[in-house]
Amino acid sequence: MYTIYHNPRCSKSRQTLALLEEKGIEPEIVLYLDNTPNSKELATILGKLGIKARQLLRKGEDAYKELNLADDSHSEAALIDAMTQHPKLIERPIVVKGDKAVLGRPPENVLELI
């Protein structure tokens, strides 16, 4: 079972979903801006991605600047918490299959899961 954390307004997210569908995969679609993962779920996703929270942050978002997230003193838990409270900070799309996940930037990254 594949799950995509998707933002339909994002071209990379749409391209990643289209690539999965071209391969005959009908993923569960989570519109993460409406149905934001909680801190525990996001920590699990980060573990599957094999990255730290800072690597999943969208640095161009207003909330990134407003919350001063560039400051290295923020803990992993604080960064995860910021993403759950401000889901626009979460880089997208994320595709999860089992105990692995990839970031669809570029969309072709999802081929690693197929």
The 8 nearest C-alpha neighbors of each residue, nearest first, counted from 0:
[[1, 96, 2, 26, 97, 27, 95, 25],
 [0, 2, 26, 96, 95, 27, 3, 94],
 [3, 1, 27, 26, 95, 94, 28, 96],
 [2, 4, 94, 28, 5, 93, 29, 27],
 [5, 3, 29, 93, 92, 31, 30, 28],
 [4, 6, 30, 92, 3, 12, 29, 7],
 [5, 7, 8, 9, 30, 12, 31, 4],
 [8, 6, 9, 13, 5, 12, 10, 30],
 [7, 9, 6, 10, 13, 12, 5, 11],
 [10, 8, 12, 7, 6, 11, 13, 91],
 [9, 11, 13, 12, 14, 8, 7, 15],
 [12, 10, 14, 13, 9, 15, 106, 104],
 [11, 13, 92, 15, 9, 10, 14, 5],
 [12, 14, 10, 16, 11, 15, 7, 17],
 [15, 13, 11, 17, 12, 16, 10, 18],
 [14, 16, 106, 18, 12, 17, 13, 103],
 [15, 17, 13, 19, 18, 14, 12, 20],
 [16, 18, 20, 14, 15, 19, 21, 13],
 [19, 17, 21, 15, 20, 16, 14, 22],
 [20, 18, 22, 16, 24, 21, 17, 15],
 [19, 21, 24, 23, 17, 22, 18, 25],
 [22, 20, 18, 23, 19, 17, 24, 16],
 [21, 23, 19, 20, 24, 18, 113, 17],
 [24, 22, 20, 21, 25, 19, 18, 26],
 [23, 25, 20, 19, 22, 26, 21, 1],
 [24, 26, 20, 23, 27, 19, 1, 0],
 [27, 25, 1, 2, 28, 24, 3, 0],
 [26, 28, 2, 1, 3, 29, 25, 0],
 [29, 27, 3, 26, 2, 30, 4, 5],
 [30, 28, 4, 31, 5, 3, 27, 34],
 [31, 29, 5, 32, 33, 34, 6, 4],
 [30, 32, 35, 34, 33, 29, 4, 5],
 [31, 33, 30, 86, 35, 34, 87, 6],
 [34, 32, 31, 30, 35, 29, 86, 6],
 [35, 33, 31, 32, 30, 36, 29, 37],
 [34, 36, 31, 32, 33, 83, 37, 86],
 [37, 35, 40, 41, 83, 34, 38, 31],
 [36, 38, 40, 39, 83, 41, 35, 80],
 [37, 39, 41, 40, 79, 80, 42, 83],
 [38, 40, 42, 41, 37, 43, 36, 44],
 [41, 39, 43, 37, 42, 36, 38, 44],
 [40, 42, 44, 38, 43, 39, 36, 37],
 [41, 43, 45, 39, 44, 40, 38, 46],
 [44, 42, 40, 46, 41, 45, 39, 47],
 [45, 43, 41, 47, 46, 42, 48, 40],
 [46, 44, 48, 42, 47, 43, 50, 49],
 [47, 45, 49, 43, 44, 48, 42, 50],
 [46, 48, 99, 44, 100, 49, 45, 98],
 [49, 47, 100, 45, 46, 50, 101, 44],
 [50, 48, 46, 47, 45, 51, 100, 44],
 [51, 49, 48, 45, 54, 46, 52, 55],
 [50, 52, 53, 54, 45, 49, 55, 75],
 [51, 53, 55, 54, 75, 79, 78, 50],
 [52, 54, 56, 55, 51, 78, 75, 50],
 [55, 53, 52, 51, 56, 50, 57, 90],
 [56, 54, 52, 90, 53, 89, 57, 51],
 [57, 55, 88, 89, 53, 54, 58, 90],
 [58, 56, 88, 90, 59, 89, 60, 55],
 [57, 59, 60, 63, 56, 88, 64, 69],
 [60, 58, 57, 61, 63, 64, 88, 62],
 [59, 61, 63, 62, 58, 57, 88, 64],
 [60, 62, 63, 64, 65, 59, 58, 66],
 [61, 63, 65, 64, 60, 66, 85, 88],
 [64, 62, 68, 60, 61, 66, 65, 58],
 [63, 65, 67, 62, 61, 66, 68, 60],
 [64, 66, 62, 67, 63, 61, 68, 60],
 [67, 65, 68, 64, 63, 62, 81, 69],
 [68, 66, 64, 69, 65, 70, 63, 62],
 [69, 67, 70, 63, 66, 64, 73, 71],
 [68, 70, 67, 71, 63, 64, 58, 73],
 [69, 71, 68, 72, 67, 73, 66, 64],
 [72, 70, 73, 69, 68, 74, 53, 67],
 [71, 73, 70, 74, 69, 68, 75, 77],
 [74, 72, 71, 77, 70, 78, 75, 68],
 [75, 73, 77, 76, 72, 78, 71, 79],
 [74, 76, 78, 77, 52, 79, 73, 51],
 [77, 75, 79, 74, 78, 80, 38, 73],
 [78, 76, 80, 74, 79, 75, 73, 81],
 [77, 79, 81, 75, 80, 76, 52, 74],
 [80, 78, 76, 82, 81, 77, 38, 52],
 [79, 81, 77, 83, 78, 82, 76, 38],
 [80, 82, 78, 84, 79, 83, 85, 77],
 [83, 81, 85, 86, 79, 80, 84, 88],
 [82, 84, 80, 86, 81, 85, 37, 38],
 [83, 85, 81, 82, 86, 80, 35, 79],
 [84, 86, 82, 87, 83, 81, 88, 62],
 [87, 85, 82, 88, 89, 83, 32, 84],
 [86, 88, 89, 85, 32, 60, 82, 57],
 [87, 89, 57, 86, 56, 82, 85, 90],
 [90, 88, 56, 87, 86, 55, 82, 57],
 [91, 89, 55, 57, 56, 88, 92, 93],
 [92, 90, 93, 89, 12, 102, 5, 103],
 [91, 93, 12, 103, 5, 4, 102, 90],
 [94, 92, 102, 4, 91, 3, 101, 103],
 [93, 95, 3, 100, 101, 2, 4, 102],
 [94, 96, 100, 2, 1, 99, 3, 97],
 [97, 95, 1, 99, 0, 100, 98, 2],
 [96, 98, 99, 95, 0, 1, 100, 47],
 [97, 99, 47, 96, 100, 95, 46, 44],
 [100, 98, 47, 96, 97, 95, 48, 101],
 [99, 101, 95, 48, 47, 94, 96, 93],
 [102, 100, 94, 48, 93, 109, 103, 108],
 [101, 103, 93, 104, 92, 94, 91, 108],
 [104, 102, 106, 105, 92, 108, 93, 15],
 [105, 103, 106, 102, 108, 11, 92, 107],
 [104, 106, 103, 107, 108, 11, 102, 15],
 [105, 107, 103, 15, 104, 108, 109, 14],
 [108, 106, 109, 105, 110, 103, 15, 104],
 [109, 107, 106, 110, 103, 105, 111, 101],
 [110, 108, 111, 107, 112, 103, 106, 101],
 [109, 111, 113, 112, 108, 107, 106, 19],
 [112, 110, 109, 113, 108, 101, 107, 100],
 [113, 111, 110, 109, 96, 99, 100, 101],
 [112, 110, 111, 109, 22, 19, 96, 24]]
